[in-house]
Amino acid sequence: MRNLGTAVAVVLTVAASSASAQSVFTLTVGLGGQYAHITDAVAVANSDSDLGNYYVVNLAPGTYINDFPTVLRPMTIQVDPAFAPQRAKLQATVPLPNQKGIILTFSSLTVRGLVFIGVQISNDLGGNGAGIRDQNPDNTPASLVVDNSAFHDNQEGILQCCDAQETITITNSRFRNNGTSDPDFFQHGIYINQAANLTVANSLFCGQLIGHDIKSRAAQTVVVGSQIYTGEGAPVWTGCRTGNASVNIEAPNGGIVVVAGNTLVQGPSAQNHKIVSYGAEKKSYANNSLSVSKNSFVSTTGSIGVYDPACVPVVFDSNTFTGLGVVLNPANCIAPSALR
């Protein structure tokens, strides 16, 4: 996968600088640590009412079974950097008692080097258990940063709702074999229900069932340098099934969308033969634009490359198209002299 873009690096640097300006306290969990359970360490951090203090929860590598923390204040939960590149696995083997996610957050959160696996809740509760469930209060300038992490064999990878000021950054991460086989439920690798900005960089999506790999209602959505396989077998090294997801990238409410430097593959098992879908529900924002550049579009089933029913003029630049039935639908929704 490709290197991170400058914008992503800046976001991560700003997040780190913000934490370093505070008093930082480190809590250790796992073998040789202060706490046996992530939940215990996070509870200690939550109990501190002084927001001038910042908490970093370092996990020893290993598997943490049915350990479901709720985050109530800004913090970082990560594998202990001393053990990198090993990871800490957060595994659910029972239905989630919080009915939401392995990590349920109501505040800014950074996670690094974690694996989320096995999340299930009953269909009566939505059938949408997530590795991370983000429920920041609306109009809070919060952030979710996910780096070097993996989400697999869950109903949903990341589910967010609803903070119109939130910034979400996902880098160097893998989303594989998530989703549900029940056709009455449509879960996604990532579902951002309301946010100021979503950036996905240098990440892999494959093996998703029924829903979309990336669904974003954010005011600005940027997907760069990533590999997304929908209804098509991914390379063997990924460990992904073929899957039968619907759309690789969907921005149903428009906004500012940039899709750049990705490999976007769609095969015959896809539920909906559209690779990028923009504005399929309605345009919800005053500022709307779609830029598609330096991507490799590949279809083995004659897919539509970009579906743009909102007919926002699409800027195409330096893409390659293999096996598509149609590059753009409607065909006239293109910026002048933009198809190169």
N, C-alpha and C positions, 0 to 999 in steps of 0.2 A: 504494500500500500504506500501511497505517496506521503511526502513530508507535510507537516502542518503549515497552513497559511499564516502570514504575518498577523492577521487579525486575531486568530485563535491564540497565538503566542502572547499577544498583548493582553487579552482577557485573563489568561492564566497568571501572567506577571502581576497585573493589577490585583487579582484576588489574593495572591501571595503577599503583596506589599501591604494590603489592607490588614491581613492577619498579623504581619510582623510589626505593625504600628501599635498593636495592643499587647497586653501582658498575656503570654502564651503558656498554657498549662498542658502537659502531656500526660495522658492516662494510658496505661498499658493493659492489654487483655490477652489471655491465653497462656500458653506454657511459659512459666517464669515471670508472668505479669502480675499487676496489682489485682486484677479481677479475672474471674473465670468466664464471665459472660459479657457480651457487648452491651446488653440491656443495663447491667449494673453500672458500667462506666458512663454510659450516656445519661443515666439517671443522676449521677453525681454532677455531671456538667449542667444538666437542666436545672439543678437545685441552686445554682449560683445566679443570683439576680443581677450581678454586676456585669453589664454588657461591655465594660472595658476589658474584661477577661475573655480570652479566646481559648477554646479547647480543641486539642488534637487527640483523637483516640487511635492509638496504634495497636494493630492486631498482629499477633504472631501468626505465621502461616499455619494452615490447618483448616479443619471443617467445623463450623459452628452450626449445630443442628437446632432448628426451631428457636432461634435467638432473634427476637423481633423488637428492636428498639424504636422508640418514638422520639423524634428530635424536636425540641421546643425552643432552641436557641441556636445561633450560628455556630457551626463546628465542622471539623474535618474527621471523617472516619476512613482509615486507610490501612493497608498492610504496612507493617513496620518497615520503613525504608532500609533499615539495616539488613533486611532479608530479601530485598528486591533482587531478581525479578520474580521471586515466588509470590503467590497470591493467597489471600484468605477467602475461603468459600463459605458463603452464607446459604444454607440449604434448608428448605422447608419440606418436612415429611408429613405434616398434618395440615388441615385447612387453617388458614390464617386466623388467629383469634381476634385480630383487629379488623378483619374483613377487607383489608386494603393492600398492604405490601409488606415485604420483609423489613424494609426500612420505611416508616411513615414519617414524613417531615412536614412541619408547619413553620419552618424557618430556612434560612440560607444553609446550604449543605454542599460540601465537597467530598467526593469519594474517589479513592485511587486504589487500584490493585485488588479489587474485590470481584468475586464471582457470585452471581445470584442464580439459584437453581431450584426448580420444583414447586413453584408457587401455584396454588389452586385454592379457589373458593367455589361455593356452589353456584349454579346458574340462578338460583333464587336470589342470590346476593349480587348478581351481575356477571358472574363467571369471568371476572376481570382482575384477578389477583396479580399484582405487579412486583417486580424486583424492588423498584422504588416507587412509592406513591407520594407525590408532591402536592400538598394542599396548602400552600402559602396563602394567607389572607389576601384578598384583592387589593390592588393599589398599594402594595408593599414593594419597595425597591430591593427585592430579594434576588438570590442567584442559586442556581443548581449547576455544579460542575462535576462531570463524570469523566474520569480519565483512566485509561488502561484497565478497563473493567470488562466483564463478560456477563451476558444475560442469556441463559438457555434453558429450554424445557419449562418455561413459565407460560401462564396464560397471556401475560403482557410484560414487556420489558420494563418500560418507564411510562407511567401515567401521571399527567399533570393537569390540575385544574384548581382554581382559575385566578391568576394574578396578572393583570394587564401590564404591570411594570417589571415583571420578572425577566431575567436573562438566563438562558439555559445553554450550556456549552458541553458538548459530548465529543470526546477525542479519543483516538487510539483504542476503540472499544469494539466488541463483537456481540451481535444479536443473532442467535441461531436457534432454530427449532422451537420458536415460541408460537403461541397462538392456541386456538381451540378448534377441534374438528366439528363442533356443533354449528350447523349453518345458520342457526338463529342468533349467534353471537359473533361479533366482529371485533376481535382484539388485534392489537398492532405491536410491532416492535417498539416503536415510540409513538405516543399520542400526546401532543401538546395542545391542550384545549383552549388556553388563552394566555398569551405572553407577549412581551415586547419583542423578544428576539430568541430565535433558536439557531444555533450553529452546530452542525454535525461535520466532523472532519476526520479523515483518515480512519474510517471505521468500516466494519463488514456487517452486512445483513443477508441472511439466507435461511431457507427452511421454514419461513413463516407460513402459518395456516390462515386462510380465509381473509383476514384483515389486510391492512397495508403495512409495508415495512416502515415507512415514515409518514405519519399524518400530523400536519402542523396547521393550527389556526393562528399562529403567531403573526404579529404585524410585520415582522421580517423573518424570513427563513433562508438560511444559507446552508447548502450541502456541498461539500468540497472534498475531493481526493478520496472518495469512498467507493466501495464495491457493493452493489446491491443486486442480488439474484432473486427473481420472483417467478415461481412456477417453472424453474429450470434448475437442474443440478449444478451446484457450485463445485469448485475444485475439491478433490478428495481431501486435501489437507484441512479443509474447513470443518469436516465432520458433519456436514449439513445434509438433510434429506432434500428431496426435490421441492416439497412444499406446494401450496396452491393459493398463495396470497393474491390480492387483487391488483394493487398499484404499487410501483416502487416508491414513488414520492407523490404525496397528495397534499396540496394546499387549497382546501375547499373554499376558503373565504378570501382568496387572493392575498393582497398585501405585496410587500417587496420580496421577491423570491429570486435567489441566485443559485443556479445549479452548475457547478464548474469542476472539470477535471475528474469526473467520476466514470466508473464502468457500470453501466446500467443494462442488465440482461433480463430478458423475459422469455418464458417458454410456454408450451401448450397447456400446462396445468394451471396457469394464472386464471383467477376468477374473472378478471376484467382486463382485456388486452389493451391497456393504456399504461405507458411507462411513467410519464410525468403528467399529472392532472392538476389544472390550475382553475380556481374559481367555479368549480362544478356545482356549488350550492348557491353562493351569492358573493358579491364583493362587499366586504364589511368595513373596508378602510378607505380613507381619503386618498392615500398614496398606494398606487398599484403599478407593478412592473414585473416583468419576467425576463431574466437573462439566462441563456443556456449556452455555455461555451466550453470547448475543449473536452467534451464528454465522448465516450464511446457507447453508442446505442447499439445493442444487439438483440434481435428477436429471431426465434426459431418458429414463430407462429404468426408472422405478419402483423405485429402490433402497431398501434398508433404511438409515435414517439412522444409528442406533446399534444395533450388534449386541452383546449383553451376555449370553452364555451362562453366565458366572459369576454372573449375577443380583445383582450389587452394585447397590443402589438408586441410580439415576441422578438427579442434580439437573439439571433443565432450567430455564433462565431466559432469556426474551427472545430466543429463536431464531426464525428464519423458515424455513418448509419449503415448497419448491416442487417438485411432480412426484414426491414420494416415494410408494412403495407402502406402506411402513410406517415410522413414525417410530422406534419402539423394538421390538426383538425380543429376548427375550420381553416382551410388553406390560406385564406386572405388575411388572417390575424397575425401579420408579420410586419415588423418595422421595415421601412423602406431600405432596400439594399443591405438587409441584415443577414440573408442566408448565404453563408460562404463555407 
